[in-house]
């Protein structure tokens, strides 16, 4: 079975950046890769690498699961589950710790960034986080891993670890390849187009939440930082804000940026922004309706139970075989 693996952390409320950069992309990938099975999970163990409020974390896990389904992932082609519910992820993490080097983990820019912001109480798990991630991927022998730009380095390390094991013990893990969404790997903040739109940005004006109503969406787009030139054209160097909006628009329309530029030739920013706001709201409306229905039904529990069952069967086997390969244990 050919597989694709990806996870999203249940932290903060989902915004249009995660939607366009990951979830919408999964749905498109499912169409273009009909012979692949998708293991999609909520990376809750990753979330506790920094402090979390338990009540909020629980709520975010459920909400993210509902959002995945509401966004239209094909359930017959997907095992959707919560990472911590399959203990093979933790086991694989521990085993792979012996195949990652300190120097490699020290070079991870995400760790360096996060550790710099938080001088005290940096968790050991924050340092070893890429190994847990490698385990998530290698457990299912993923051929592809759709990730945003910020996960590129972690995926490189996953490949290094897989190759290291294969080299020492003979072919055992599939070496995964990254898949980046072309246009929207990085949806930028609406207020500061030099920064990625971020779940943790306290400025509400910087993002559009998937739960935002139409009037808020329009307001956020209207107040998005652009430039004073007044011409709708794509220039990611000098017109970062407007180019970000153009990429978002093109991704929603499933067309090219060039087509969008053509459509808005000679049109002012206000009209362009109003249209984009309307487009986003119309795109999100059915997703929001499905989300609310799921949050109130038993269906979600059934979907997660089913996903867990399917994923766990594979994961347990892979860990057992790996332990044996390493010479661990006694009887089996
Ligand atoms: N680290 C990823 C993030 O923060 C989430 C993640 C965890 C992931 N495990 C994964 C993504 C495995 C892809 C594959 O976005």
Boltz pocket constraint, residues with backbone or C-beta under 6 A from the ligand:
constraints:
  - pocket:
      binder: B
      contacts: [[A, 5], [A, 6], [A, 7], [A, 8], [A, 9], [A, 43], [A, 46], [A, 132], [A, 133], [A, 136], [A, 137], [A, 145], [A, 146], [A, 147], [A, 151]]
      max_distance: 6.0
